[in-house]
């Protein structure tokens, strides 16, 4: 159970990082365009 929790936490962090990167990149392109 503990290992499964770690996998879920890691996946959550990856999704958060990807969302932050996508939102910042899209905002930069829209502002720069």
C-alpha positions as CSV (number, residue, x, y, z in Angstrom):
1,X,0.0,0.0,0.0
2,X,2.8,2.4,0.8
3,X,4.5,1.8,-2.5
4,X,1.2,2.4,-4.3
5,X,0.8,5.7,-2.4
6,X,4.3,6.7,-3.5
7,X,3.5,6.0,-7.2
8,X,0.3,8.1,-6.9
9,X,2.2,10.9,-5.3
10,X,4.9,10.8,-8.0
11,X,2.3,10.8,-10.7
12,X,0.5,13.8,-9.1
13,X,3.8,15.7,-9.0
14,X,4.5,15.0,-12.6
15,X,1.0,16.1,-13.6
16,X,1.4,19.3,-11.5
17,X,4.7,20.1,-13.1
18,X,3.4,19.4,-16.6
19,X,0.3,21.6,-16.0
20,X,2.4,24.5,-14.6
21,X,4.8,24.2,-17.6
22,X,2.0,24.2,-20.1
23,X,0.2,27.1,-18.5
24,X,3.4,29.3,-18.2
25,X,4.4,28.4,-21.8
26,X,1.0,29.2,-23.2
27,X,0.8,32.5,-21.3
28,X,4.3,33.5,-22.5
29,X,3.4,32.8,-26.2
30,X,0.1,34.6,-26.0
31,X,1.7,37.7,-24.4
32,X,4.7,37.6,-26.8
33,X,2.6,37.1,-29.9
